Amino acid sequence: MCRTPMMPPFSGLALALCMLAATVSPGSAQQPLDTFKVAVGAPGNWDTSLPEVGKRAGIFRKHGIEIESLFTNGSGETMQTVISGSIDIGIAAGTAAALGAYAKGAPVRIISAGTTGTGDLFWYVPANSPIKTFKDVAGKTVAYSTNGASTHTTLLALIDTFKVAAKPISTGASAATLTQAMSGQIDVGWASPPFGIDQLQDGRIRLIARGSDAPSTADQTVRVHIVNADVLAKRKAAVGRFMDAYREALDYLYNDPKGIEIYADYAKIDVSLARRIREEFMPIAAMNPDKVSGLDSITRDAITFKIMQAPLSQAQLADAIQIPPRH
């Protein structure tokens, strides 16, 4: 109480100040948010949606984080924005490319696993194409998003698996790739849900390979989330809270019905299709943020495809991969 029975009545101003003091406790004032500029490759894809889902659900703000998003055509572009310092955090960069960039001295660090396995990626042709299987793509143009992206390394792994002399070509994001494939500018397109699913169901395109057809990619964390090294050094606690929010957003997307509704609205698809993506293409195990898996096979492929020249030492890996602990 601000007044005892022995105290004289308050003036209006004094009473107002007293009431304010009674309602505002120490530390309850709104703290400023830590803002991160975040680059997202393949906007609308399930695995790249967590920052947006968490932002719309208020999860990042709950952890004191504000997100400013920039959308790119693929992980190659995403990584360049982070390396240049124009972006703080990059979502879904190709793991091999991120490690290769680190090996060359680029200021990039991995703060989270993104996607493990490549079952969400698929390659397709228009319904009237003479190409029936991936074995028929010799001499044909086959799409991937950007250099160093998971679509790039997975396509190279498919070409090696099927022993065909295809012509890989960078076509950008899924939507742009679909336009090029349907107009005949390229022979084979690539996609990841939700893109291409409607066309598959309607029979306008035919699937000729999935990323999982390349056995070497089965246990690989093919996409990771990265941060500029200077940002990590100067704002480590804030990066840790970003990852706390990311993990909570992941749980929300898989376990709260509102999460999938937010994703469907963001991706502009039906909730039923969103559920199919979650259940058929992206089980939660594939989205585990806390472990980068398959480093030996990732390194082998990266060297084979000339993304890296030599393996990183254990000390280098410990420096390159700095996943904040769970709180």
Sequence and secondary structure as in RCSB ss.txt:
>XXXX:A:sequence
MCRTPMMPPFSGLALALCMLAATVSPGSAQQPLDTFKVAVGAPGNWDTSLPEVGKRAGIFRKHGIEIESLFTNGS
GETMQTVISGSIDIGIAAGTAAALGAYAKGAPVRIISAGTTGTGDLFWYVPANSPIKTFKDVAGKTVAYSTNGAS
THTTLLALIDTFKVAAKPISTGASAATLTQAMSGQIDVGWASPPFGIDQLQDGRIRLIARGSDAPSTADQTVRVH
IVNADVLAKRKAAVGRFMDAYREALDYLYNDPKGIEIYADYAKIDVSLARRIREEFMPIAAMNPDKVSGLDSITR
DAITFKIMQAPLSQAQLADAIQIPPRH
>XXXX:A:secstr
    TTS    HHHHHHHHHHHH  TT S    EEEEEEEESTT STT HHHHHHHTTHHHHTTEEEEEEEESSH
HHHHHHHHHTS SEEEEEEHHHHHHHHHTT SEEEEEEEEESSTT EEEEETT S  SGGG TTSEEEESSTTSH
HHHHHHHHHHHHT   EEEE  SHHHHHHHHHTTSSSBEEE TTTTHHHHHHTSEEEEEEGGGSGGGTT EEEEE
EEEHHHHHH HHHHHHHHHHHHHHHHHHHH HHHHHHHHHHHTS HHHHHHIIIII  GGGG TT    HHHHHH
HHHHTTS SS   HHHHHHHB      
